[in-house]
């Protein structure tokens, strides 16, 4: 029988597995498509063959030191 997941249940399962396998991750790549919206920073982090979309909360940006 096929299992139908609720959005909440699926999100919880994904979060739990990612947090268990990737507790702390450092990623290096090129930032592109950076934009601020409502105080948050939205961006794409990419390398030669892949890209990840990301964001930073306003409260985190406040503590960054840009050179």
C-alpha positions in Angstrom: 0.0 0.0 0.0 1.2 3.5 -0.9 2.0 5.8 2.0 0.8 9.4 1.6 2.8 11.9 3.7 1.5 15.1 5.1 3.7 18.1 4.3 4.5 18.4 8.0 5.4 14.8 8.4 7.7 14.8 5.4 9.4 18.0 6.4 10.1 16.6 9.9 11.5 13.3 8.4 13.8 15.2 6.0 14.9 17.7 8.8 15.7 14.8 11.2 17.7 12.9 8.7 19.7 15.9 7.5 20.5 17.0 11.0 21.6 13.5 11.9 23.9 13.1 8.9 25.0 16.8 8.4 25.1 18.3 11.9 27.7 20.8 10.9 28.6 21.5 7.3 31.0 24.0 5.7 30.5 24.7 2.0 32.7 26.7 -0.3 31.5 28.1 -3.6 30.8 31.3 -5.5 27.9 33.5 -4.3 25.5 34.8 -6.9 22.0 36.2 -7.2 22.4 37.9 -3.8 19.5 40.0 -2.7 18.0 41.4 0.5 14.3 41.1 1.1 12.6 42.1 4.4 16.0 42.2 5.9 17.0 38.6 5.0 19.7 37.7 2.5 18.8 35.3 -0.3 21.6 33.9 -2.5 22.8 31.0 -4.7 26.1 29.2 -3.8 27.6 27.5 -6.8 30.6 25.7 -8.2 31.4 24.4 -11.7 28.6 21.8 -11.8 26.1 22.4 -9.0 24.2 25.1 -7.1 22.5 25.5 -3.8 19.9 28.1 -2.9 20.3 29.6 0.6 19.3 32.4 2.9 20.4 34.1 6.1 18.1 35.5 8.7 18.2 39.2 9.5 19.4 38.4 13.0 22.4 36.4 11.7 23.4 39.1 9.1 23.6 41.6 11.9 26.7 39.8 13.4 28.6 39.3 10.2 31.8 41.3 9.6 32.4 42.2 6.0 35.9 43.1 4.8 
